[in-house]
Amino acid sequence: MLEVLDSPPRPVGELAAKAEPQLVSTLQALLDLLDSGRERLTHVPNFHVQYALVYAALDEFVAALHLAQYRYYIQANAHLRAVLEIANLLQVFDADSGLLTVWAGSGC
């Protein structure tokens, strides 16, 4: 398996080629969020926790992109699920910031 991951990716299928622009724009949105959030939201309590969650989502997203390039779609899906779970957490914390304090203080 390491040899496969070390070699250049094979050409992707038509569906993957159509999805690539959307994936790249999502990645850019995550990077923009990280860049803007660092300056605007540092006064928010537990900001570092939210920032770390976005970084984790970014890391999972890049892993999913890499795996998809090598046609490991099931494995890529697992990483995309982690991104969606983090997005769900961020939505919950946006709706009720008190939950972020509870979650961050629970040792998670």
N, C-alpha and C positions, 0 to 999 in steps of 0.2 A: 504494500500500500504506500509506503514512503516513496518508492520509486515513481509511482503514479503522481503523487502530489509534488514531487520534485521536477517532473517533466512539464512542458508547456501544456496549457489546456487544449483540448480538441475543439474544433469549431462547434459552436452551440447550434441547437436546432432553431427552427423558425420561431417557435413560441418563446424560447428563452431570449432570442434576439429582440423580440418585440417587448419583452418585459424589462430588458436592460435599462432603457431610458428612465423608466419609472423607479427602478431600484437606485439608479445613480441620483435622481432628484431627491429621493428619500434620504439617501446618505448625505447629500448636500444640506437638506433641511436639518438633520441632526447636527451636522457641523456648525451650521448657522446658529442653532439654538445654543450650543455650547459656547460659541464666541460671544453672542449677545448676552447670554445669561450671566456670564462671568462678571461683566461690568455692571449690569443693571440690578442684579438680585442678591448681591453679597450681603445686604442688610437683612434679608429674610431669615427667620430662625430655621435652623437645620438646612440651610441652603446647600452645604457641602454634601448632605445625604442625597438630595435631588440631583445635584451635579454628578455624583458618583453613579447614580442610577442611569443617567443619560449616557455617561461614559460606558457603562456596562452594556447598555443597549447598542451603542455604536460598535463595541467590540463583537457582540453577538451578530450584528448585521454584517460586518465585514467577514466574519467566519462563514456566514451563510452564503454570501456572494462568492467567496473562494470555493466553497464546496460545490455550489451550483455550477461554477465554471467547469468543474471536473465531472459533472453529471452525477454527483452524489445528492440527489434531490431529497431523499428521505432524511438524510443527516442535515441538509440545509434547512429543511422544514422544522426540525427540532430547534435550531438556532433562531429561526424566525418566530417560533412560538415564544421563546424567551423574550424576544423584543416586544412582542404583543403583551406579554405579562407585565413587563416593566412599564409599558405605555399605560396599561390599566392601573397600575399602582400610582403613576404620576397623575392620572385623572382623578383618582380617589383623593389623593393628597391635595390636589387643586380645589376640589369641592369642599374638603374639610381638613384644614391645616392641622387641627388638633390630632388627627389620626397619624400624621407624619411624626409628630412628637412621640406618640405612643409607639409607633413602629420603630423609629430610630432608637428609642430608649430600651427596646426589648432585646437588644443584642443581635438583631438580624442583620 
